[in-house]
Amino acid sequence: MNTFRKDFLWGGATAANQFEGAWNLDGKGPSVSDMCTNGTHDVPKRITTTIEENTLYPSHEAIDFYHHYKEDIKLFAEMGFKVFRFSIGWTRIFPTGMEDKPNEAGLKFYEDVVDECRKYNIEPLITLSHYEMPYALVEKYNGWYGRECIELFVKYCEAVFERLKGKVKYFLTFNEINSGTMPMGNVLSLGTVQGYSGPITKVPDDPKIRFQALHHQFVASAKVVKLAHEKYPEFKMGNMICFITTYPFTCDPADLLAAQKRMQILNWLCSDVQVRGYYPAYAERYFEENDIVIKKEAGDDEILKEGTIDFYTFSYYMSGCATTHDITDDDKVKGNLTGGLKNPYLKASDWGWQIDPEGLRYTLNAIYDRYQIPLMVVENGLGAFDKLEEDGSIHDSYRIDYLRSHIEQMREAVKDGVDLMGYTPWGCIDLVSASTGEMAKRYGFIYVDKYDDGTGDLSRRRKDSFDWYKKVIATNGEDLA
């Protein structure tokens, strides 16, 4: 019976802006995430044009991986990690994105992190851009809406490649690049927030600007992949999609078409460009119906064809439904920026994210059927309130149940014939939530003593899930009890 391959990459995933801290140390410049305040489950975080006094900006310290990386990687090694997915902060290498030469202190930090991983035979999986647009590029170019960002990004990536060649094999270009198909992508990914100060849920949204900025990311990604293939043939280059599995809410054929359209624009558009190398036909109709005209320069289409990726990675947290019928607010999924309707057959997390393990198997099959290249689940996990007991223990059986059920469905997908190369659950160590700016929404196998008011001694503690995941890795996913 088919099971996980012997070289399956078990590990965990993080992002620089959510766990690194040291936001202005050793030459680092401010990114978009550094300009975002904390929020809650009910009150959205804000983005500000200047750093306000007496206001908490969670990324500024986060969990201070910058000064704890040796301790943290040692804990990952104790769990048996084969791979560690982390991102590089663009502004740690080029503080404004526009410097002529990279910041040596930034390059050395990431080289040290990679060397520490290698010390324990942990394969680094590096995301080159994970929601940390240099804020100076927002001020000057309105983020990725400015085509100038393409070459600035390529320059940044080449500096990283040159420093880490021979030590790193796997790179991803843009985290959840398809967030650019949604209004939330203005803040998280595209940086198209020039001059705006206020709640991230109220950022002015112009789809014309958003999809133009997304096109510039496509070209930048393709240029970086092409550069890697030509100059660093040992590199394997991947994309990264926030996969939003969508079902028809009813068996009305109109709902089936609504779900298909949502899947096309939110999920398939970006990966069709990055895997196949061209815009899909359905995008033309969508652009026409929404009065969107993508301005291309000569050679853009050729660059997209020449810069297709080697393997496909994605995040999977939940699924949703689409309908053409009248709905109420109670029908909508709560707490999730991607929207969608509740599925009456599913339970939800503390934050209202619906839990759908079978949807992961369905998704893996759908992606592999479409592209026939290796896949990797690089984010999956349960954000939950964890209780620290008096004896220092954290009993998170609910997290174990969530992860077990999803790993079981990954195993079924492998039996279905899917070429699955690895699994890195999100927030393998507690970190700041990207959507809400909270610490209370914890994902990790490792508890970090840090709280929503900014207090905490940053000490690390193993949760029950730590030992459970250690056993899962040791048995290559066979023992999930």
N, C-alpha and C positions, 0 to 999 in steps of 0.2 A: 504494500500500500504506500502511495506517495506521502512523504512527510517533508519537513523543512530540510533544505539542503545542508550538507555537512559544514559548509562555510557560511552559514546563515549569520547575518550581522545583527546580533542582539545588542541593544544599547539604550540610549536616551537622548533627548533633544532639549536644547535651550536656545536663547537668543541674547546677544550682547546687551541690548538695551533693557532687557528684563531681569538680568541677574548680575551683570558685571559691576555696576557702580562706577566709582572713580570718574565721574562724568566730565570733570575738568582738570584731571591730573595728567602730568607728563605730556602736555601739549595737545590733549584731545579738545576738539571743538564741539559746540552744541549741535545736536541733531534734532529732528522734529520731536522725537520721543522725549528728549530732555526738556522740551517746552510744554509738556503735558503734565497737568496736576493729577492728583489722585481722584478717584471717584468711588462710588459704591454700587451695589446691586440696583439701586433705585435712582441715584443721582449720577448723571454722566460726568466723566472727567472733562476738563477743559484744556484747550490749547491757548497759550498766551504768546504775545509777540515779544515780551520781555520777561525776565525772571522776577516774579513778584515776591516781595518780602513777606515773611510769616506765612508762606504757602508751601505745602508739601509737594515736591516733585519726586515721585517714587524712583525714577530711574537714576537719580543722582547718587544714591547709595545702593539701592536695590538690596541684594544679599551680599554685595562686595566680593564677588568671585575674583575680582582683580587682585585682591590680597589673600584670597583663600583657595586659589586654584589648585595648589599642591594637595591640600587637605581634601578638597572635593574630588579630584581625579583619583586619589587613593581610595576614596569610598566607592567610586564607580568601578574601580579595578576589583575591589572586594566583592562587589556584586557579580563580577565576571564579564563586564562589558567587553564586547568585541569592537564596538564602534561608539563614538561620541559625536553627536551632531551639535555644533555650535556655530555662531556667526561672528564675523569680523565687523567691528564698528568702523564704517567708512571714515568718520571724523577722528578716529584715533590714528589713522594713516595720513589722511589729508584733512586737517581741521576745518577748512572751509570748502573743501572739494576742489579748490582752484589753485593750490600751491603748485610750484614747479617740481618740487622734490618731496618725497614722502617723509613722514615723521619717524625717525629712527627708533624712538622709544616705543612707538606703537607697533612697529614691525617686530621689535625684539620681544615684546610681550607675547604676541601670538606665536612666535617661534618657540618661546619658552613653554607655552601651553601645549603646542604640538609635540615638543620633545618630552614633556611630562606624560602625554598620552602614549607616545612610543615606548617610553620606559616600561609601561605595563602592557605592551602589545595591543593597545587600543587604537583602532583605525580612526583618524580624524575624518569627519564629514563636514565640510565647511560651507556654510551659506554666505555668499559674498555680499548680499544686501537683504537684511531682515528688518524692515520697518525702522530705518534709522537714516533717512535722507538728511544730508548736511543742511542745517537751517539757513546757512548763508546762501545756499542755492535756491531755497524758497524765496528769500528776500530779493535775490537778483533775477531769477528766471521763472518764478512761480513753479519751482520744482521741475518735475519731468515734462511739464508743458514746454519748457525750453529745450530745443534740440541740442543746445550746447552741452547738456548733461551727458549725452551719449559718449563723446570723446573723453570727458572727465571721468566717467565711470570706467571706460576701457583703460585709461591711464592708471587708475586706482587698482584695477584687477591685475594688470601686468606687474605692478609693484609687488602685490601679494604673491603672484605666481613665481616671480623671480626669487623671492625670499624663501618660499616654502617648497619649491621644486625638489624632488627627491625625498620629501618627507610626507607629502599629502597626495593621495590618489583621487579622492572623490570631492567634487565641488558642485554646488547648486548656485545658479545665478541669482534669481529673485525669489524670495519667500512669498508664497501665495500670490503670485503675480496676478491671478484672476480677481483679486480684491479690487483691481482697477476697473472691473466691470460693474462695481457697486459704489454707491456714494461714499461708503466708509473708506474706500480706497484713497480718497482725496487726502486724508490724514495719514493713514497707516502706511501706504506704499508710495503714492505719487508725489506727495508734498505740494499739492496744488492748493495751498492754503495761504497764499501771500496776503499779508495784512489782516488776516482774520484772527480775532480773539474771542473765545466763547466756548460753549459746549461742543464737543466733537460731533454730537448728533445734529447740530444745527449749521454745520459748515455749508456755505453756498455750494450748490452742485450744478455744474453745466456739463452734460454728457459730451458735448462737442470738445470741451477742454479735456475732459477725463479720458476719452478714447484716443485723442491725439497724444496725450501724455503716455498712455499705454502703448501706443505704436512706437514711441521713442524707446520705451523699455524693451519691446520686442527686438528692435534693431540693435540696441546695446547688448542684450543677451546673446543674440546671434553673432555679433562681432566678437564677443568674449569667447564664445564656444569655438568659433572659427580660429581665433588666435591660439587657443589651447590645443586644438587638434593639429595645427600646423607647427607650433613651436614647442609644445609639451605633450608629445604623443602618449606619454604614460598616464596623462590625466583622463578621468572619466567624468563627463559633464552631464549634469541633470537639471531638470526644471523642478518647480514645486508649485502644486495646485492646492488651494483650499477646496476640497471636493464636497459639494453640497448636493448629496443624493436627494432626488425629488421624485415623489410618487404622485399619480393622479389622486385627488381627494375622493373622487367617486368614479364609478365605471362609465360615466358620461364620456363619450368620445371627445367632447370638447375639453374635458379635463385632461385626457391623455395628451392632447395636442399642447395644452398649456404647460404640462409637466415637461414634455419634450422640448418646447421652446426655452423654458427656464434652464434645463440641463444644457442645451446648446450654448446659450449666451454665458451662463455663469461658469460652467465646467469645461465644455469642449472647445470653445473659441480659442482660449489661450494655448491649450495644449495642442490643438490642431496646427496652430502657427509654429509652435516650438518643436513639435515632433515631425510634422509633415513639411513644414517650411513655406506655408502660404496660408492666406486668409481663406476660410471655408466659404462655400457659396451662400449658406444661410446668413452669414454675416452681412453680405451685401444687401439683402432685403431688410435686415434689422437696421442697418445704417440709413438706408433710404427712408424707411418709415419713421425714423427718429431724427431726420434732417442732420445726420452726422456725415461729414466729409473728411476722410483721412488724408491729410497732406503728406505726400511722400516725396522724397528726393530721388533723383536718378540713382539707380543702384540698390535702393532699399529692398526690392523684391528679390534681387539676386543674393543679397546678404542674408535674407531670411532663409533662402534655400540652402545656402552654404553653411549655416550655423545651427543645424538641427542637433538635438541632444541625444545622448547615449542611453540614458535610463530615465524613467519617469518616477517622480516622488510626489507624495500628496499627504495632506492632513485629512483625518476623518474623525469627527466627533459625534455627529448626529445626522439625521435625515429630516426632511420636511415634506409637505404636500403642497400641491398647486390646484387651484380651482377657478372656474369661471362663474361660480355661483355666489350669491350674496353670503357674506360672512360677518361675524361680530369680532370685537377685540378679543373675546374669550377664546376664539378659534385660533388666534395667532400664537406662534411660539414666543415665549418670553425670554429675555436676557441674552438673545443672540443677535448680533448685528446683521446677519445675513437674511433674517426674516423667514417667512414660510408659515405654513399652517400646521397645527398639531395633528399628529396621527393618533387616533383613539386607541390603537392597539399597543401603544408604547408608554413606558414610564419615563419620568424626567428626573434630572439631577436637581440639586438645591438651587441651581441658577436657571432652571427651566429648559435646559438642553435635553432633548429627547434621546433616550438610549436605545440604539438599534444595531446590535451586533450582526444580525443577518444582513443588514444593509451593507456592511463592510464586505462580506462575501460577494454580494451582488455587484458592488462597486468594483472590486478587484477583477471580477470576470468581465465587466463592461469595459474597463480600461484596457485589459489585456487583449480582449477580442478586437478592439479598435486599433491598437498600435503594435502589438506583438514585440515589445521590447521589455527588458527586465523592469520590475516595479519594486518600490520600497515605500512602506508606510512610515513616514518620518514624523508624524504627530498623531497622537491618539491618547486619550486619557480622561480622567474624571476630576473636574474641579469641585472641591467639596470643603465643608467646614471640618477641620480636624481638631480633636480635643487632646490637649496635652495633659496626661494624667499626673498625679502628684509624684509618682515614681519616675517620671520622665518618659514613660512609654506612650506610644500613639497606636491605637488599635483601629486600623482602617480596613476592615474586612470588606466594606462597600467598594473600595478601590480595587481590591483583589478580585472581587466578583466581576466588576466592570472589565478589567483587563483580561481575566480568564475567558470571559465570554467572547471577547473580540479575538483573542489568540486562537480559540477553538474555531472560529469562523475563518480566520486566515488559513488555518490548517485545512479546512474544507476546500478553500479556494485553491490551495496547492494541489489537493487531490483532483480538483476540476481541471488542472493543467496549467494554472497560472504560474509564471516564472517570478516568484517572490524572493527578493534578495536580502531583505532585512526589515527590522522593526525597531523604531526608536520612540518609545512613549514620550509624550510632551511633559516638560517640566519635571524631569527625573529628580531634580532637587527643587524645592519650593522656590518660586520666583514671582515677580510682579505680573498681574494679569494684564494682557495687552488691551482687552476690551474695556475693563473697568478701572484699571490702575490699583487694584486691591492686592493685599497679601493674604487676606482671609480666604480667598478662593485658591486653595492649595491643590497641587497636582502630584507632588513629589513622592519618591520613596524615602527621601531624606527631609526631615523637618528642620526648618531654619527659624530660629528665635528672632523674628522680625514681625512687626505688627502695623496696622493701618494708620496709627498715629506717628509712625516713624521710629518708635522705640524698639528695643530688643538688643540682646548682646551678640546676635549673629551666630550663636553656637549651633552646631549641627547634631541631630539625633536621628537614629535609624527608626523608621516606622515598621510595623509588622509586614508591610508590603515589600520592604527591603529584602528580608530573608526569603519571602515567597518568590520574588523575581530572581534572586540568586539561584534558587533551585530550578526555576524555569530555564534559565540560561544554561545551567550545568547539565540539564537533561535534553537540551536542544528542543525545548517545547513539549517534551513528552509528559513530564510530570507537572500537571496544572492544579493538583489538589491543594 
